[in-house]
Amino acid sequence: MVGVDEFGHEVSQHPLPITHYPLPITRQLVVMAKPLEKLTRAPLVFQSVQEAIKGYIHENSLKPGDSLISETELARQLGVSRNSVREAVKALESMGILETRRGSGVYVRAFSFEPLLDNLPYGLMGDLRDLKDLLEIRRILELAKVDAAIEALDDTQLSAFQAVLATMKEKAERGEGFPDEDRRFHRLLFENLGNRMLLRLIDIFWLASSKASQHVNIADPRPMRTYCDHVAIVDALRSGDVEGARAALDRHYDGIYGRLRQLDTAEGGDS
């Protein structure tokens, strides 16, 4: 068959088999296109410098207060620019690994959880599920170490407990919370164990809760009850009653859990 196209030219009108009809261009793109894969790239130079500096600290057994070699020497040895070194040092400062002393140099910083907490996402600090999970870890940790705390208890520690309790009572009678005294109390509970990491973990739990309180209202509505919980803990410690101390700690944590559950319900949570 012969026909005429739109320009007046004769063209064959023998149909092609259906499987050979060319698809419209747009349709061809849809059929043939494959999803793009994410590009991979080498880490930025300053990130590589960070890792190199951390490796240098470890390999040379540098301690808090020890100084690094100068930025110029770091740049020379690593074969990078001083700007890359400065960026890496700033990042390590924000992590709490290094500190810069004006006119003196760069030094290894004493370990602290606070830089980590300061850089935690805003959402973590205000998420009730995260707070409850954090509280559960702290509860398990403290309950597990009560027996050791009782074994290490001495008169000096008991006197310190009484001083903390006296301040708690004064504030509770005024209807005030006492977060600072609570932190001191729980540190004091395990100070005699000589476990610095345990004390640091207690601190990070307390600091996380403290920072969360800036975004979520977890204030204690019944400070006198909380004071009485702490009195019961000390009474059990004094009498050497491990199970009684654990039960008193559990009651204390139940009160905190109750506040978080109320908040969760008020915000429409499902946990």
C-alpha positions in Angstrom: 0.0 0.0 0.0 1.2 3.5 -0.8 0.0 6.6 0.9 1.0 10.2 1.2 2.5 11.7 4.3 1.8 15.2 5.7 4.5 16.7 3.4 3.0 15.1 0.2 5.6 12.3 -0.1 4.6 8.8 -1.0 5.2 6.4 1.8 4.6 2.7 2.2 1.7 1.9 4.5 2.5 -1.7 5.1 2.0 -2.0 8.8 4.9 -3.1 10.9 4.2 -6.0 13.3 2.9 -4.4 16.5 6.0 -5.4 18.4 8.1 -3.2 16.1 6.1 0.1 16.4 8.5 2.6 17.9 7.4 4.0 21.2 7.0 7.7 21.7 10.2 9.2 23.1 8.8 10.0 26.5 7.5 6.5 26.8 10.9 5.1 25.9 12.4 7.1 28.7 10.0 5.8 31.2 10.5 2.2 30.2 14.3 2.3 29.8 15.2 4.6 32.8 16.8 2.9 35.8 17.1 4.5 39.2 20.4 6.3 39.8 22.7 5.0 42.4 24.1 7.3 45.0 27.6 8.5 44.2 30.3 7.5 46.5 33.2 9.8 47.3 36.3 10.0 49.4 35.9 11.7 52.8 36.7 15.4 52.9 40.3 16.2 53.6 39.6 17.7 57.1 37.7 14.5 58.0 40.8 12.4 57.1 42.9 14.8 59.2 40.6 14.3 62.2 41.1 10.5 62.0 44.9 11.0 61.6 45.0 13.2 64.7 43.0 10.7 66.7 45.4 8.0 65.6 48.4 10.2 66.6 46.9 10.7 70.1 46.4 7.0 70.5 49.7 5.8 69.1 51.7 8.2 71.1 49.7 7.5 74.3 48.9 11.2 74.9 47.0 12.0 78.1 44.7 14.9 79.0 46.9 18.0 79.2 49.5 16.8 76.7 50.1 19.1 73.8 50.0 18.2 70.1 52.7 19.3 67.6 52.0 22.6 66.0 49.4 23.1 63.2 52.2 23.9 60.8 54.0 20.6 61.6 50.8 18.6 61.5 50.1 20.1 58.0 53.7 19.3 56.9 53.6 15.7 58.1 50.1 15.0 56.7 50.8 16.8 53.4 47.7 19.0 53.7 47.0 22.7 54.1 46.9 24.4 57.4 43.2 25.3 56.8 42.4 21.6 56.7 44.2 21.1 59.9 42.3 24.0 61.5 39.0 22.6 60.4 39.9 19.2 61.8 41.0 20.7 65.2 37.8 22.7 65.5 35.7 19.6 64.9 37.7 17.7 67.5 37.2 20.5 69.9 33.5 20.3 69.4 33.7 16.6 70.3 35.6 17.3 73.5 38.8 15.6 72.3 41.0 18.7 71.9 41.2 22.2 73.3 43.0 25.2 72.0 44.8 27.5 74.4 45.4 30.9 73.0 49.1 31.6 72.5 50.0 28.2 73.8 48.8 25.5 71.3 46.5 22.6 71.0 46.1 20.1 73.9 44.4 16.8 74.5 41.3 17.5 76.6 40.1 15.5 79.6 37.2 13.1 78.7 33.8 14.5 79.2 30.3 13.5 78.1 29.0 17.1 78.0 30.2 17.9 74.5 28.4 14.8 73.3 25.2 15.9 75.0 25.6 19.4 73.7 25.6 18.0 70.2 22.7 15.6 70.6 19.9 16.4 68.2 17.1 18.6 69.5 14.6 15.8 68.9 16.4 13.3 71.1 16.2 15.7 74.1 12.5 16.2 73.7 11.4 12.7 72.8 9.6 10.9 75.6 10.3 7.4 74.4 14.1 8.2 74.4 13.8 9.7 77.9 12.0 6.6 79.2 14.6 4.3 77.6 17.4 6.3 79.2 15.7 6.2 82.6 15.3 2.4 82.3 19.0 2.0 81.6 19.8 4.2 84.7 17.4 2.2 86.9 18.9 -1.1 85.9 22.4 0.2 86.5 21.7 1.6 89.9 19.7 -1.4 91.1 22.5 -3.8 90.1 25.1 -1.9 92.1 23.1 -1.4 95.3 24.7 -4.3 97.1 28.2 -3.1 96.3 27.2 0.4 97.5 26.1 -0.9 100.8 29.3 -2.9 101.3 31.4 0.3 100.7 29.2 2.6 102.8 30.9 4.5 105.6 30.1 7.1 108.2 31.4 10.0 106.1 29.1 9.0 103.3 26.1 8.7 105.7 26.8 12.2 107.0 26.9 13.5 103.4 23.6 11.8 102.7 22.0 13.6 105.7 23.3 17.0 104.5 21.8 16.4 101.0 18.5 15.2 102.5 18.3 18.3 104.7 18.5 20.5 101.6 16.0 18.4 99.8 13.5 18.7 102.7 13.9 22.5 102.9 13.1 22.8 99.2 10.3 20.2 99.2 8.6 22.1 102.1 8.6 25.2 99.9 7.1 23.1 97.0 10.3 23.3 95.0 12.1 20.6 93.1 15.7 19.8 93.9 17.4 18.4 90.7 20.9 19.5 91.8 20.5 17.6 95.1 19.1 14.6 93.3 22.2 14.5 91.1 24.5 14.8 94.2 22.5 12.0 95.9 22.9 9.5 93.1 26.5 10.2 92.6 27.1 9.9 96.4 25.4 6.6 96.4 28.2 5.1 94.3 31.2 7.4 95.1 32.9 4.9 97.4 33.0 2.2 94.7 35.9 4.0 93.0 34.3 3.4 89.6 34.8 6.6 87.6 33.0 5.4 84.5 29.9 4.5 86.6 29.9 8.1 88.0 30.3 9.5 84.5 27.3 7.4 83.3 25.2 8.6 86.1 26.2 12.2 85.1 25.3 11.7 81.5 21.9 10.3 82.5 21.3 13.3 84.7 22.5 15.8 82.2 20.4 14.3 79.4 17.3 14.6 81.6 18.2 18.1 82.6 18.6 19.2 79.0 15.4 17.4 78.1 13.6 19.5 80.7 14.3 22.6 78.6 12.0 21.1 75.9 9.6 18.9 77.9 8.0 19.8 81.2 9.2 17.0 83.5 9.2 19.0 86.7 8.4 17.1 89.9 4.8 17.9 91.0 5.2 16.2 94.4 8.7 17.1 95.7 7.8 16.0 99.3 7.1 12.4 98.1 10.3 12.4 96.2 12.2 13.5 99.3 10.6 10.7 101.3 11.7 8.2 98.6 15.3 9.3 99.1 14.9 9.1 102.9 13.8 5.5 102.5 16.8 4.7 100.3 19.2 6.0 103.0 17.4 4.2 105.8 17.8 0.9 103.9 21.4 1.7 103.1 22.1 2.4 106.8 20.5 -0.9 107.9 22.3 -2.9 105.2 19.0 -4.0 103.6 19.9 -4.6 100.0 16.4 -5.6 98.9 14.9 -2.7 100.9 17.2 -0.3 99.1 16.3 -1.7 95.7 12.6 -1.5 96.5 13.0 2.2 97.6 15.0 3.0 94.4 12.3 1.3 92.4 9.6 3.4 94.0 11.6 6.5 93.3 11.9 5.6 89.6 8.2 4.6 89.5 7.4 8.2 90.3 9.5 9.5 87.4 8.0 7.0 85.1 4.5 8.1 86.2 5.3 11.7 85.2 6.6 10.6 81.8 3.5 8.5 81.2 1.2 11.4 82.0 3.1 13.6 79.6 3.0 10.9 76.9 -0.7 10.5 77.3 -1.3 14.3 77.2 0.7 14.5 73.9 -1.2 11.6 72.4 1.6 9.0 72.7 1.1 5.3 72.2 3.6 4.0 74.7 
